[in-house]
Amino acid sequence: MPEAMVCYVRIIDKMNRAIGRFAMYLLFALIGVLIWSSVSKTFFTPTLWTLETAQFIMVAYYVLGGPYSIQMGSNVRMDFFYGDWSPRRRAIVDVITIWFLLFYLGVLLWGGDQLDRLQLRLFRHRALQVLRRAHLGLRHRRAKRRRRAPGPSRAQPERLAPLRLAGEGHPVLRRRADDFAMRRRILPRHRPHPRRGPLMSQDLIAIVMFSGMLGLLLTGQRVFGAIGFVAVVAALCLWGDRGGFDLGFAASIKLMKWYPLLTLPMFIFMGYVLSESKIADDLYKMFHVWMGGLSGGLAVGTIGLMVLISAMNGLSVAGMAIGATIALPELLKRGYDKRMVTGVIQAGSSLGILVPPSVVLVLYAMIARQPVGQLWLAGVIPGLLMAAAFVIYIVIRCKLNPELGPILPKADRDIPMAEKLRLLRAGLLPLVIFFVMMVPFVRGWTSLVESSAIGAVAAFVAAVLKGRMTRQVFENSVRNTLGVSCMFMWIILAALAFGAVFDGLGAVSAIEELFTEKLGLSPWMILILMQLSFIVMGTFLDDTAMLVIVAPLYVPLVGHLGFDLVWYGVLYTITCQIAYMTPPFGYNLFLMRAMAPPQIGLRDIYTSIIPFVAVMTVVLAIIMIFPELALWLPDLVYQN
């Protein structure tokens, strides 16, 4: 590579890092605006400017931090084959497939540029119309003064030229007519070439799109790049350059106008603060002391730890990392069976995507156009039910076979009551943070977005008061929050564009007709087949990639079949939990293998998860049979 090109790339990288570091700290400006919004709404007059300011800061946060997140490597890849390739082969594939990503990003930039040009022309047109009306009004007033002037030789009134505009009788109609006339002059008319017939049916186009997307994903390209590329190429081929450019950029406009997206960086920041500052260690010490006298008590305490970690983070990866680094070594040292231990940690960490504030449910809410608050409340009872089912299984299994989870020696349990109470207070701190965040929202004092800002502030203040908010913890928390938030932003952006093309093709109606009329399947049978397909895809995809791939098909189909989309969001999340741990390629299985010590092999990890998958399947069936378990709490809260 020429030296000038290398120097240019280095300069771009430095600029990108500088802009990304600036974007990282916009998070605190966003938190400040949201806190002021909740305070002013509670004690003073509500301020309308806070909503617009918060959305403006959010757009700056994602737009400036998006390129930095790509540079950081915060992305999701389908490494089913990619991870086994040699570095040389991966480099060759990356060089080829990076052009798909660049094409998609180029379409987004071109669409934004075209929209800016259009808005500028419309602004100029409106400004000229305002000046013209002002000039005509001035002439009219001067003519009236001349007509009223005294004297016999009064000048004849000047005849004004009529204002030849459509909708002249009303200013609003006149302005809309002007805009419409201007848009017709600015935007070229779409004149398709005459054809004898369609080259490809809509069903075949949908199949080609889906197959092409899976083929690109198998190359190891970033998920959002592969999905976005297929979406914009299909739109360009179907509706021309205007369709491709407008569809890709319209998805970004729709996303940036979605107010609940503000909750995403708040909860991710809260989770990273609590994990990086080691506050989660106090939770495990509390469970270690209070549950050690029970057979399998440390395993039960680990499930409780995972529930509280899930209530603070919303991601399963965080629970897996904390469980593997804190609970796993301690359980093995205390003589717990290694298969029992790995199964407990994997099953407990999967609760992170079901218990609020679940990030996966936020993504589902965006794609399914459902309220985030209802989805979170719908996940509370199923999440606690699943955690209770895990605890019951552990207790019964350890009672039948005490060697799997021995009771702690009496010497380890003989701790003064004062020390136990101190650990209880320290361990309950994350739970206090959760209630400080959720009670104002449930009571209706704050909105969901404002409650997320309160939770982020509460976690930050707790880390500062405990003396654990070091510079390194602060930097890691803010940087990782930006990377993960922007990663989800890119994926939702591509998913919206892909879903818009599918909606335009009418693929959902075609699939519904195939299942219900041609195959004669009942709605419940179709729903069960959907869940089975999620389990199959979950063996080699994570929850985010799985959602954006099939959501454009499944979510509208579920609505057409007459099922509640909030209830289906809970079913999807539970199915993702099962798919995470389904051999041979479950996502959590390989995460556990990467974090486990050498004495735990892949066979142990596969064997450990079988009973927990069975427990989760039973809970899934219970939620399907009794939808009220998921819908009762959101109906109660939102009706009041």
Secondary structure as the mmCIF struct_conf table of DSSP 4:
data_model
#
loop_
_struct_conf.conf_type_id
_struct_conf.id
_struct_conf.beg_label_comp_id
_struct_conf.beg_label_asym_id
_struct_conf.beg_label_seq_id
_struct_conf.end_label_comp_id
_struct_conf.end_label_asym_id
_struct_conf.end_label_seq_id
HELX_RH_AL_P HELX_RH_AL_P1 GLU A 3 MET A 24
TURN_TY1_P TURN_TY1_P1 TYR A 25 TYR A 25
HELX_RH_AL_P HELX_RH_AL_P2 LEU A 26 PHE A 43
BEND BEND1 PHE A 44 PHE A 44
TURN_TY1_P TURN_TY1_P2 LEU A 48 LEU A 48
HELX_RH_AL_P HELX_RH_AL_P3 TRP A 49 MET A 72
TURN_TY1_P TURN_TY1_P3 GLY A 73 GLY A 73
STRN STRN1 ARG A 77 ARG A 77
TURN_TY1_P TURN_TY1_P4 PHE A 80 PHE A 81
HELX_RH_3T_P HELX_RH_3T_P1 TYR A 82 ASP A 84
BEND BEND2 TRP A 85 TRP A 85
HELX_RH_AL_P HELX_RH_AL_P4 PRO A 87 ARG A 148
BEND BEND3 GLY A 151 SER A 153
HELX_LH_PP_P HELX_LH_PP_P1 ARG A 154 PRO A 162
TURN_TY1_P TURN_TY1_P5 ALA A 166 GLY A 169
BEND BEND4 HIS A 170 HIS A 170
HELX_RH_AL_P HELX_RH_AL_P5 PRO A 171 ILE A 186
BEND BEND5 LEU A 187 LEU A 187
HELX_LH_PP_P HELX_LH_PP_P2 PRO A 188 ARG A 189
HELX_LH_PP_P HELX_LH_PP_P3 PRO A 192 PRO A 194
BEND BEND6 ARG A 196 GLY A 197
BEND BEND7 LEU A 199 MET A 200
HELX_RH_AL_P HELX_RH_AL_P6 GLN A 202 LEU A 218
TURN_TY1_P TURN_TY1_P6 THR A 219 GLY A 220
STRN STRN2 ARG A 222 ARG A 222
HELX_RH_AL_P HELX_RH_AL_P7 VAL A 223 MET A 256
TURN_TY1_P TURN_TY1_P7 LYS A 257 LYS A 257
HELX_RH_3T_P HELX_RH_3T_P2 TYR A 259 LEU A 262
HELX_RH_AL_P HELX_RH_AL_P8 THR A 263 GLU A 276
TURN_TY1_P TURN_TY1_P8 SER A 277 LYS A 278
HELX_RH_AL_P HELX_RH_AL_P9 ILE A 279 MET A 291
TURN_TY1_P TURN_TY1_P9 GLY A 292 GLY A 293
BEND BEND8 LEU A 294 LEU A 294
TURN_TY1_P TURN_TY1_P10 SER A 295 GLY A 296
HELX_RH_AL_P HELX_RH_AL_P10 GLY A 297 ASN A 313
HELX_RH_AL_P HELX_RH_AL_P11 SER A 316 ILE A 322
HELX_RH_PI_P HELX_RH_PI_P1 GLY A 323 ALA A 327
HELX_RH_AL_P HELX_RH_AL_P12 LEU A 328 LYS A 333
TURN_TY1_P TURN_TY1_P11 ARG A 334 GLY A 335
HELX_RH_AL_P HELX_RH_AL_P13 LYS A 338 SER A 349
HELX_RH_3T_P HELX_RH_3T_P3 SER A 350 ILE A 353
TURN_TY1_P TURN_TY1_P12 LEU A 354 LEU A 354
BEND BEND9 VAL A 355 PRO A 357
HELX_RH_AL_P HELX_RH_AL_P14 VAL A 359 ALA A 368
TURN_TY1_P TURN_TY1_P13 ARG A 369 ARG A 369
HELX_RH_AL_P HELX_RH_AL_P15 VAL A 372 LEU A 400
HELX_RH_3T_P HELX_RH_3T_P4 PRO A 402 LEU A 404
BEND BEND10 GLY A 405 GLY A 405
HELX_LH_PP_P HELX_LH_PP_P4 PRO A 406 PRO A 409
HELX_RH_AL_P HELX_RH_AL_P16 LYS A 410 ARG A 413
HELX_RH_AL_P HELX_RH_AL_P17 MET A 417 GLY A 427
TURN_TY1_P TURN_TY1_P14 LEU A 428 LEU A 428
HELX_RH_AL_P HELX_RH_AL_P18 LEU A 429 ARG A 443
TURN_TY1_P TURN_TY1_P15 GLY A 444 GLY A 444
BEND BEND11 TRP A 445 THR A 446
HELX_RH_AL_P HELX_RH_AL_P19 LEU A 448 LEU A 465
TURN_TY1_P TURN_TY1_P16 LYS A 466 GLY A 467
HELX_RH_AL_P HELX_RH_AL_P20 ARG A 471 LEU A 505
TURN_TY1_P TURN_TY1_P17 GLY A 506 GLY A 506
HELX_RH_AL_P HELX_RH_AL_P21 ALA A 507 GLU A 513
HELX_RH_PI_P HELX_RH_PI_P2 LEU A 514 LYS A 518
BEND BEND12 LEU A 519 LEU A 519
HELX_RH_AL_P HELX_RH_AL_P22 PRO A 523 MET A 537
TURN_TY1_P TURN_TY1_P18 GLY A 538 PHE A 540
BEND BEND13 LEU A 541 LEU A 541
HELX_RH_AL_P HELX_RH_AL_P23 ASP A 543 HIS A 560
TURN_TY1_P TURN_TY1_P19 LEU A 561 GLY A 562
HELX_RH_AL_P HELX_RH_AL_P24 LEU A 565 TYR A 580
TURN_TY1_P TURN_TY1_P20 MET A 581 MET A 581
TURN_TY1_P TURN_TY1_P21 PRO A 583 PHE A 585
HELX_RH_AL_P HELX_RH_AL_P25 TYR A 587 MET A 595
BEND BEND14 ALA A 596 ALA A 596
TURN_TY1_P TURN_TY1_P22 PRO A 598 GLN A 599
BEND BEND15 ILE A 600 ILE A 600
HELX_RH_AL_P HELX_RH_AL_P26 LEU A 602 SER A 608
TURN_TY1_P TURN_TY1_P23 ILE A 609 ILE A 609
HELX_RH_AL_P HELX_RH_AL_P27 ILE A 610 ILE A 625
TURN_TY1_P TURN_TY1_P24 PRO A 627 PRO A 627
HELX_RH_AL_P HELX_RH_AL_P28 GLU A 628 GLN A 639
#
